[in-house]
Amino acid sequence: MLRNTARFALVVMMFAAAACGSKKAPVLEPTTAPPPEAAPAPPPATPRSNPTTITDATPTVPAVRDDALATSSLDDLNRNSPLRPVFFASDSSDIDPQGKAALDENALVLKQHPTWGITIEGHCDERGTPEYNLALGDRRAAAAVAYLRSLGIAADRLKTVSYGKEFPFDAGHDEAAWSKNRRAHFVITSK
């Protein structure tokens, strides 16, 4: 019986070795690249009477960014978001001039991409009760929506959610951290 077991083990090892054998990669014949085409002759130089009137036809950086935005996934768009957050004073949902400037820029981006849907998240700092901060976050998100709607962004493209103090941007426990956490954050949810 020991012999039969040894034979069986030998047969199994032979099949395993045969199954794991490596295939040789096919040998590819070297190919030659087609001969390069002759470059067209440059146009003859023409004298310019006024070199200061020459304009640069190079596309600007925002146009390239817009092309990148159109082809980016939602994850990439939100990781490198073209939408700026709006920051708020303590215990306030009033939009200050800097916040209005950020919302003005966001409205331009949203007008350039009319199919985008966004969610505006209302956030607070760690001070105050959870209930108070959820209500304040809701008011902050609603204030951002109202301002965007006043700029012509359709209401059906805008959703809100309040996270209160649950998802701080900065985990610190001082005014520098709290000022970063009191915000309306923009998330692109559909293209």
C-alpha positions, 0 to 999 in steps of 0.5 A: 500500500505504501508503494501505491501511495508513493506512485500516486504522489509521484503521478500527482507531482508530475501532473502539477509540474506539467500544468505549471510549466512555463510557456515560451514567449513568441519570438517577434521578428524585428521590424523596421520603422517606416522612413520619416517623411520629409518635413514641409518647408517652412513658409518664407519669412515675411518682414513685420512692420510692427512687432507689438501687434503680434498676438499669442495664439497659445490657449490659456490655462483655464481652457485646458482646465475646462477640458480636464474638468469635462473628462474627469471622473467625479472622484477626480473632480472632487479631489481637485475641486474647482468649487471653493468652500465658503467660510463663516464667522462663529455662530453665523450663517451670513455670507461675507464679501469673501464668501460672496466672491467664492460663490460668484466663482462657483456660479461661473463654473456651474454655468460652464458645466450646466449638467453638474449637480452639487450637494452643499454640505453645511459644517460647524466647529466643535463648540455647541451642542450637536443639535445646534450645530446641525441646525447651523450647518443647515442654515449655512448650506441654505444661505449658499444655495440662496445666493447661487440661486440669485445668480441664476443657478437652477434649484434642481441642481442644488442639494443640501446636507448638514453635518454639524461638527461631525466632519471637521476639516481641521481636528485642532481645538483653537480658533485657527482650526475652528475657522476652517471648520465653519464652512459650506463645502461643495461636492459635485454629485453628478455630471 
